[in-house]
Amino acid sequence: MFRNQYDTDVTTWSPAGRLFQVEYAMEAVKQGSAAIGLRSKTHVVLACVNKANSELSSHQKKIFKVDDHIGVAIAGLTADGRVLSRYMRSECINYSFTYESPLPVGRLVVQLADKAQVCTQRSWKRPYGVGLLVAGLDESGAHLYYNCPSGNYFEYQAFAIGSRSQAAKTYLERRFANFADSSRDDLIKDALIAVRETLQGETLKSSICTVAVVGVGEAFHVLDQDTVQQLIDAFEIVGEPEGPAAEPEPEPEPDAAAEEGTTADQGAAPDQGVAPMDI
């Protein structure tokens, strides 16, 4: 991946018209833990994976509150994410003090993108190695934006960034048509299922994921672990027929084996329950 001749400076173009330092920053986002965002007409849900580097350490915080109507989830260098979230808080406070109204989400995203773009055009700076999912609610409705280290920004109905995010994107692409009219609880359920897809067979627990919500009549806040665990338990029950929908049909076919003894049926039931978590 390294092009030693053209990647020593962020302002050096390659003959193919590429800035490799910017691409390396975008690669840092892909190496970070997964972050997921979904929005409906009234709510936005952010979810992320929290994994500690060691059993002896705590995990890094990946979701930050910017204002009562805005929050961000990050993937990449956490230190860069803290700096940018602090900048966003300052902009919200200054705007509220000056105009006595909340800062529109789209305007804050543009300011954040401009700040990131400056780092791609100064030789004494480096691009921010973090991607941000910005969730917010303003007069025009609910919004979900993705800010890239290159200075680009995009608005999404649902999106996932970070390591193994493609599995979550695949799930979101199958379900995104229903997100606009989804309720708050349905959005949270879909977010948790998308997070589970990025774990590659690991058990989804409240200790390794964080969920935050903002919506109409509901300020941005992070759900506590007990609430998240209750939602995970509920979604596991509902999730059994959703995942392998075609699998339960062929399993009851060997009726002869079932008639020989009830023990075989009792052994099959736990397997059906475990299957969705193993995928």
Secondary structure, 3 states (H helix, E strand, C coil): CCCCCCCCCCCCCCCCCCCHHHHHHHHHHHHCCCEEEEECCCEEEEEEECCCCCCCCCCCCCEEEEECCEEEEEEECHHHHHHHHHHHHHHHHHHHHHHCCCCCHHHHHHHHHHHHHHCCCCCCCCCCCEEEEEEEEECCEEEEEEECCCCCEEECCEEEECCCHHHHHHHHHHHHHHHHHCCHHHHHHHHHHHHHHCCCCCCCCHHHEEEEEEECCEEEEECCHHHHHHHHHHHHHHHHHHCCCCCCCCCCCCHHHHHHCHHHHHHHHHHHHHHHHHC
